[in-house]
């Protein structure tokens, strides 16, 4: 598949595809998923986003736990 064809199928600019291939630019998760889908590799993401099963009691405990804020760092 050419860079032009990949760009057309993903809705990206050809320049974006060229930069990604040359490793001169990063990309967003959206862009990565679009490219993976066109290349037939979207199922590879399943292993990245595995949700471990929890009991109902654990889910309720998480939902009712107080949220903690990170401490601010004061610059001097």
N, C-alpha and C positions, 0 to 999 in steps of 0.2 A: 504494500500500500504506500502510495506517495504521501509526502507531507501535505500537499494540496488536497488530496482526497481525505486524509484524516481531519484536516482543518474543516473541510466542508461537512463531513459527517458529524463532527462534534460541535460545530457552530463557533469554532475558534478562528482567530486570525492565523494566516499561514506563518506570520512572523512569530507568533506565540509558540506554535508547534516547533519551528526551527530553533528558537531559543531553548525550549525544553530539551530537545534532542542534543543540542550543543552544550547543555548544562550551564548556560549562562544566565538562567533565570529559574526561579522557583515557581510553584503553582499552588492554587487553592485546592482544597479537598474536592470542591465541585468540579474543577477542571480535571483532576486526577480520576474521578469517578466517570466523567464523560468519556475520557480517553480509554479507560479500562473497559467500559461498556461496549464501545465501538470495536475494540480489539478482542472482545469475548472473554475478558478476564475479570469481570465484575464479581464473580463468585469467589474470587480470591480474598475479597474483603470480609467474608464471613468469619474468618479466623481472627481478624483484628477486633471485631466488635462482639465478642462472645459475652453474653450476660449470664452470670452464674445464678442458678435457681436459689431462691431464698424461701424460707418458710413464711407463712402469713405473720407470725409473731415478729420475725426479723424485719419484715417490711413495715409493720406498724411502728416498731421501735425507731426505725430510721425516719419515718414520716413525722413522728412527734418529738424527735431529738431537737434540742435548741441549736440554732445555727451560731457558729462562732466566727468572729471576724479576726482577720490577721492584724497584728499590731503594726502601727505605722512607724516607719523609720524616720527619725528626725535628722535632717542633714544640718551639720553645723558649719 
